[in-house]
Amino acid sequence: MTTTRTTLRELVRIPGGGRYALSATVEAATSGMLRPFIVIYAVLIGLSAQQAGMTLTVGMLAGLAAVPLAGRWIDRGARRSPAVAALLVRGAGSLLLALVPGTAGFAIGAVLIGVGTQIAPPTSSALIAALAGPSQRTAALAAGRSLRNAGLGAGALLGTVLAATGPEVLRWLALATALGCAFGAAVIARVPLPHHDVPAPTPAAATKETPGAGLRAVTVLALAGIPYAFYADILEIALPLLLVQSLHASLAWSSGIFVANTVMVIALQLVVAVRLAKRPHRTVLVWSGLLLAASYLAFWLGQATGGSPGTVLVALVIVPYTLGEILYTGSSVPLVIESAPPHLMGRALARWQLSYGLARAVDPVIITGLLSLGAAALWLPMAAATLLGAATVRLSTRRQPPHRSPGQAMNHAADGGSAAVDGALTESVRGGTVTSRSVKAGG
């Protein structure tokens, strides 16, 4: 039977996987210490809550502008360097918060944190994909997410305990985050990369390609994934407002639901990802959309029911909601990777992060605005949009098959010329005629 412990042990046994796991755990734990209190810290140093929120939003939008650059960096062969850069930029932002406790320090720090936060998912996914290879990629990505979730949760708990000693400790939490990012970057910089990493395209192939060629399937996925991305702020924004303002429940219900979601994600994410590894990632992503859409309709029903019964219903619906979240996070990035040509993986991950990051940047305004109009104004459009996204993912299956990585191409001779080219490329790699640019370039 596959367990979380077993899968984590497999990640550690991958060459370089242990160092990546150490880096991810330390960085997530220290970042989690500051994350819940960053707005409070801004208020303490003289900003209003609205100014703090706007500054953080600007930082996240600035981070989106850096995502395409990170994608192109990855496509040039880099693997370690982009991941290291993401950690160092975020660490520099946290260090500014600690050392320059004023409006200017917070503004510049927020921009740096936003840049590091936005480019971290594609850079870390590319690094894990290089370390694990196609056969272990899904499990390794899930293990990395599980470690980060556990680290963030533990860090937030420790930060809560420390913050109870007084507001002056928040500067020390920012400093701890900076040190954690620096430590994580130092460990990642020494991760050994395999010599069979995906090679860059040949000059002849590159000259024939038009800009964006080979990424049409990823573009469709990115557009379809926008409503999916609202899931996170449904938990952090919509449900607390629903429970406290509409159902008049105590704050304990909101915090209890958040803890239950975190525990279920940590406990089930790896197991579910491994159990569904043989299922097409596209199919799993469709299932995720169906579960999330059904959960939104159930939240609407709970809000319409009202009182204690409505509160209990909302709490129970967190189970299918969390399963939808797990299926989404476990299938989306692997699907993006396999839907793009190997030499365009960086740009594919960047394109996916752009849609996800943009949705996360605007969904607080959309969610609070729609919820102020009434329950149906939020939950019905959210359910419909998510179902539309799931339908788009499902229908796109028939338009373009996923790209095979070089190691998989020999098993798919029916793909014709494409498989023959990939098979020849695989034999070249095995024969030592093609080497990783990421190793030579110090990436």
C-alpha positions in Angstrom: 0.0 0.0 0.0 1.3 3.4 -1.0 1.7 5.8 2.0 2.7 9.4 2.4 5.9 8.2 4.3 6.8 5.8 1.4 6.4 8.5 -1.3 8.4 11.0 0.7 11.2 8.4 1.1 11.1 7.9 -2.6 11.6 11.6 -3.2 14.6 11.7 -0.8 16.1 8.7 -2.6 16.1 10.5 -6.0 19.5 12.0 -6.6 19.2 15.6 -5.3 15.8 14.9 -3.9 16.9 14.9 -0.3 18.5 18.4 -0.7 15.4 19.7 -2.5 13.2 18.3 0.4 15.4 20.0 3.0 15.3 23.3 1.1 11.6 23.3 0.6 10.8 22.4 4.2 13.1 25.0 5.8 12.0 27.8 3.4 8.3 27.0 3.8 8.5 26.8 7.6 10.2 30.2 7.9 7.9 31.8 5.3 4.9 30.5 7.1 6.0 32.3 10.2 5.5 35.7 8.6 2.8 35.1 6.0 -0.3 35.4 8.3 1.0 38.6 9.8 2.4 40.7 7.0 -0.6 43.0 6.8 -0.6 43.5 10.5 3.1 44.3 10.3 2.4 46.9 7.7 -0.2 48.5 9.9 2.2 48.6 12.8 4.8 50.5 10.8 2.3 53.2 9.7 0.4 51.9 6.7 -3.4 51.5 6.6 -4.8 48.1 5.9 -6.0 49.3 2.5 -2.6 50.6 1.6 -1.0 47.3 2.7 -3.4 45.3 0.6 -2.8 47.5 -2.4 0.9 47.3 -2.0 0.9 43.5 -1.8 -1.3 43.3 -4.9 1.1 45.6 -6.8 3.9 43.3 -5.8 2.1 40.2 -7.0 1.3 41.9 -10.3 4.9 42.9 -10.7 5.8 39.3 -10.1 3.6 38.3 -13.0 5.7 40.5 -15.3 8.8 38.4 -14.3 7.2 35.0 -15.0 7.8 35.0 -18.8 11.4 35.9 -18.2 11.8 32.9 -15.8 10.2 30.6 -18.4 12.6 31.6 -21.1 15.5 31.2 -18.6 14.4 27.6 -18.0 14.1 26.9 -21.7 17.7 28.0 -22.2 18.7 25.0 -20.1 18.7 26.4 -16.6 17.2 24.4 -13.7 18.9 25.2 -10.4 19.6 28.9 -11.1 16.0 30.1 -11.6 14.9 28.3 -8.4 17.8 29.8 -6.5 17.0 33.2 -7.8 13.3 32.9 -6.8 14.4 32.2 -3.2 17.0 34.9 -3.1 14.6 37.6 -4.4 12.0 36.6 -1.9 14.6 36.5 0.9 15.8 40.0 -0.1 12.2 41.3 0.2 11.8 39.8 3.6 15.1 41.3 4.7 14.0 44.7 3.6 10.9 44.4 5.8 13.1 43.6 8.8 15.8 46.2 8.3 13.8 49.1 6.8 10.6 49.3 8.8 8.9 52.1 6.9 6.7 52.7 3.9 9.5 52.6 1.4 11.0 49.4 2.8 7.6 47.7 2.8 6.8 48.8 -0.7 10.1 47.6 -2.2 10.0 44.5 -0.1 6.5 43.7 -1.2 7.5 43.9 -4.9 10.5 41.6 -4.3 8.4 39.1 -2.4 5.8 39.3 -5.1 8.4 38.5 -7.8 9.9 35.7 -5.8 6.5 34.2 -5.0 5.2 34.3 -8.6 8.3 32.8 -10.3 8.7 30.1 -7.6 6.1 27.6 -8.9 7.4 27.3 -12.5 11.1 27.3 -11.4 10.6 24.7 -8.7 8.4 22.5 -10.9 11.1 22.5 -13.7 13.8 21.6 -11.1 11.7 18.7 -9.7 10.9 17.5 -13.3 14.6 17.4 -14.1 15.5 15.5 -10.9 12.7 13.0 -11.0 12.2 12.2 -14.6 8.9 11.3 -16.3 8.2 8.1 -14.3 8.5 9.7 -10.9 7.5 13.3 -11.8 3.9 13.2 -10.5 4.8 11.7 -7.2 7.8 14.0 -6.7 5.7 17.1 -7.5 3.0 15.9 -5.0 5.7 15.2 -2.4 7.1 18.7 -2.8 3.7 20.3 -2.4 3.1 18.2 0.7 6.3 19.2 2.3 5.6 22.9 1.6 2.1 22.7 3.0 3.4 21.0 6.2 6.1 23.6 6.5 3.8 26.5 6.0 1.4 25.1 8.6 4.1 24.5 11.1 5.6 27.9 10.5 2.2 29.6 10.9 1.6 27.8 14.2 5.0 28.8 15.5 4.6 32.4 14.3 1.3 32.6 16.1 2.9 31.5 19.4 5.8 33.9 19.0 3.5 36.8 18.0 1.7 36.4 21.2 4.7 37.8 23.0 4.3 41.2 21.4 4.2 43.0 18.0 8.0 43.8 18.1 8.6 40.1 17.3 7.2 40.5 13.8 10.5 42.1 12.6 12.3 39.0 13.8 9.8 36.8 11.9 10.7 38.7 8.7 14.4 38.2 9.4 13.8 34.5 10.0 12.0 34.3 6.6 15.0 35.9 4.9 17.4 33.5 6.6 15.2 30.5 5.6 15.1 31.6 2.0 18.9 32.1 1.9 19.4 28.7 3.5 17.1 27.1 0.9 18.9 28.8 -2.0 22.3 27.6 -0.7 21.0 24.0 -0.6 19.4 24.2 -4.0 22.6 25.6 -5.5 24.3 22.3 -4.6 21.6 20.0 -5.9 23.2 17.6 -8.4 21.4 17.5 -11.8 21.1 14.4 -13.9 23.0 14.3 -17.2 19.9 13.1 -19.1 18.1 16.4 -18.7 15.9 17.5 -21.6 18.1 19.0 -24.3 17.5 22.4 -26.0 16.1 22.4 -29.5 18.5 22.2 -32.4 19.1 25.5 -34.2 17.4 24.1 -37.3 14.2 23.3 -35.4 14.3 26.6 -33.6 14.4 28.6 -36.9 11.3 26.8 -38.2 9.2 27.4 -35.2 7.0 30.4 -35.0 6.6 32.3 -31.6 4.3 30.2 -29.4 4.2 27.2 -31.7 3.7 24.0 -29.7 2.1 25.9 -26.8 -1.5 26.2 -28.1 -2.6 23.2 -25.9 -1.0 24.9 -22.9 -2.8 28.2 -23.7 -6.1 26.4 -23.8 -5.3 24.8 -20.4 -4.2 28.2 -19.0 -7.5 29.8 -20.0 -9.6 26.9 -18.8 -7.6 26.9 -15.5 -8.5 30.5 -14.5 -11.8 29.6 -12.7 -10.0 26.7 -11.1 -7.5 29.1 -9.5 -10.2 30.8 -7.4 -10.4 27.7 -5.2 -7.7 29.0 -2.7 -9.4 32.3 -1.9 -12.8 30.6 -1.6 -11.3 28.9 1.5 -9.5 32.0 2.8 -11.9 34.8 1.9 -15.4 33.6 0.8 -16.0 30.9 3.5 -15.0 33.1 6.5 -17.3 35.8 5.2 -20.1 33.3 4.6 -19.8 31.7 8.1 -19.4 34.9 10.1 -21.6 37.4 8.3 -24.2 35.3 6.7 -24.5 32.3 9.0 -23.5 34.2 12.2 -21.2 31.4 13.2 -18.3 31.8 15.5 -14.7 32.3 14.2 -14.0 28.8 15.5 -15.9 27.3 12.6 -13.8 29.2 10.1 -10.5 28.3 11.7 -11.6 24.7 12.2 -12.4 24.4 8.5 -9.1 25.8 7.5 -7.2 23.4 9.8 -9.3 20.5 8.6 -8.5 21.4 5.0 -4.8 21.7 5.7 -4.7 18.3 7.5 -6.5 16.5 4.7 -4.3 18.0 2.1 -1.1 16.9 3.9 -2.5 13.5 4.7 -4.1 12.6 1.3 -2.2 14.6 -1.3 0.6 12.1 -1.9 -1.6 9.0 -1.6 -4.2 10.3 -4.1 -1.5 11.5 -6.5 0.2 8.1 -6.6 -3.1 6.2 -6.8 -4.2 8.2 -9.7 -0.9 8.3 -11.5 -2.0 5.8 -14.1 -5.1 7.9 -14.9 -4.7 10.6 -17.6 -3.9 13.9 -15.9 -6.5 15.6 -18.2 -9.2 13.3 -16.8 -8.2 13.9 -13.2 -8.3 17.7 -13.9 -11.8 17.3 -15.2 -12.9 15.4 -12.1 -11.4 18.2 -10.0 -13.6 20.8 -11.8 -16.7 18.7 -11.2 -15.9 18.3 -7.5 -15.2 22.0 -7.0 -18.3 23.1 -8.9 -20.5 20.7 -6.9 -18.9 22.1 -3.7 -19.7 25.7 -4.7 -23.4 24.7 -5.2 -23.4 23.0 -1.8 -21.9 26.2 -0.2 -24.7 28.1 -1.8 -27.3 25.6 -0.4 -25.7 25.9 3.1 -25.9 29.7 2.9 -29.5 29.5 1.8 -30.4 27.0 4.6 -29.0 29.3 7.3 -28.5 28.8 11.0 -26.8 25.8 12.5 -27.9 23.3 9.8 -26.3 25.6 7.1 -23.1 25.9 9.1 -22.8 22.1 9.5 -23.5 21.6 5.8 -20.8 24.1 4.8 -18.3 22.3 7.2 -19.2 18.9 5.7 -18.8 20.2 2.1 -15.1 20.9 2.9 -14.4 17.2 2.3 -15.3 17.1 -1.5 -13.9 20.7 -1.8 -10.5 19.5 -0.5 -10.6 16.4 -2.8 -11.2 18.8 -5.7 -8.2 20.9 -4.6 -6.0 17.8 -4.3 -6.9 16.6 -7.7 -6.3 20.0 -9.2 -2.9 20.6 -7.7 -1.9 17.0 -8.4 -2.8 16.9 -12.1 -2.5 20.5 -13.5 1.3 21.0 -13.5 2.1 17.5 -14.8 -0.5 18.0 -17.5 1.0 21.3 -18.5 4.5 19.7 -18.7 3.3 16.8 -20.9 1.2 19.0 -23.1 4.3 21.1 -24.3 7.4 20.2 -26.3 10.2 19.4 -23.9 12.3 22.3 -25.1 9.4 24.7 -24.3 8.7 23.4 -20.8 9.8 26.7 -19.2 7.5 28.8 -21.2 4.6 26.4 -20.7 5.0 26.5 -17.0 5.3 30.3 -17.2 2.1 30.5 -19.2 0.3 28.4 -16.7 1.6 30.5 -13.8 0.5 33.7 -15.5 -3.1 32.5 -15.6 -3.0 31.2 -12.1 -1.2 34.3 -10.7 -3.5 36.7 -12.5 -6.6 34.9 -11.1 -5.1 34.9 -7.6 -4.3 38.7 -7.9 -7.9 39.7 -8.9 -10.1 37.1 -7.2 -10.2 38.8 -3.8 -11.9 41.8 -5.4 -14.2 39.6 -7.5 -15.2 37.3 -4.6 -15.9 40.1 -2.1 -17.7 42.1 -4.7 -20.0 39.3 -5.8 -20.6 38.1 -2.3 -21.8 41.6 -1.3 -24.5 41.2 -4.0 -25.8 38.0 -2.5 -25.1 34.3 -2.3 -26.3 33.4 -5.8 -24.2 36.2 -7.3 -21.0 34.4 -6.1 -21.7 30.7 -6.0 -23.7 30.2 -9.2 -21.2 32.0 -11.5 -18.3 30.2 -9.8 -19.9 26.8 -10.3 -20.7 27.6 -13.9 -17.3 29.0 -14.7 -15.6 26.0 -13.2 -17.8 23.6 -15.1 -17.0 25.5 -18.3 -13.3 25.2 -17.5 -13.7 21.5 -16.9 -15.6 21.1 -20.2 -12.9 23.0 -22.1 -10.2 20.7 -20.6 -12.2 17.6 -21.6 -12.9 18.8 -25.1 -9.3 19.8 -25.7 -8.3 16.1 -25.4 -9.5 15.4 -28.9 -7.6 18.3 -30.5 -4.0 17.6 -29.6 -2.3 14.6 -27.9 0.2 15.3 -25.2 3.8 15.6 -26.1 6.0 12.7 -25.1 9.2 13.2 -23.3 12.2 11.6 -25.0 12.2 8.7 -22.5 8.6 7.8 -23.4 8.8 8.2 -27.1 10.0 4.6 -27.9 6.8 3.2 -26.3 4.6 5.2 -28.7 5.6 4.2 -32.2 2.0 4.9 -33.3 2.7 8.5 -33.1 4.6 8.3 -36.4 7.4 10.7 -37.3 7.3 12.5 -34.0 8.0 9.3 -32.1 10.8 8.4 -34.4 12.5 11.7 -33.9 12.0 11.4 -30.1 13.3 7.9 -30.2 16.4 8.9 -32.0 16.9 11.7 -29.5 16.7 9.2 -26.7 19.3 7.0 -28.2 21.6 10.0 -28.7 21.2 10.8 -25.0 22.0 7.3 -24.0 25.0 7.2 -26.3 26.3 10.4 -24.7 26.1 12.6 -27.8 23.6 14.9 -26.2 24.3 16.4 -22.8 22.3 18.7 -20.5 22.8 22.4 -21.1 21.6 23.0 -17.6 24.6 21.2 -16.2 27.1 23.0 -18.5 25.5 26.4 -18.0 25.5 26.1 -14.3 21.7 26.1 -14.2 
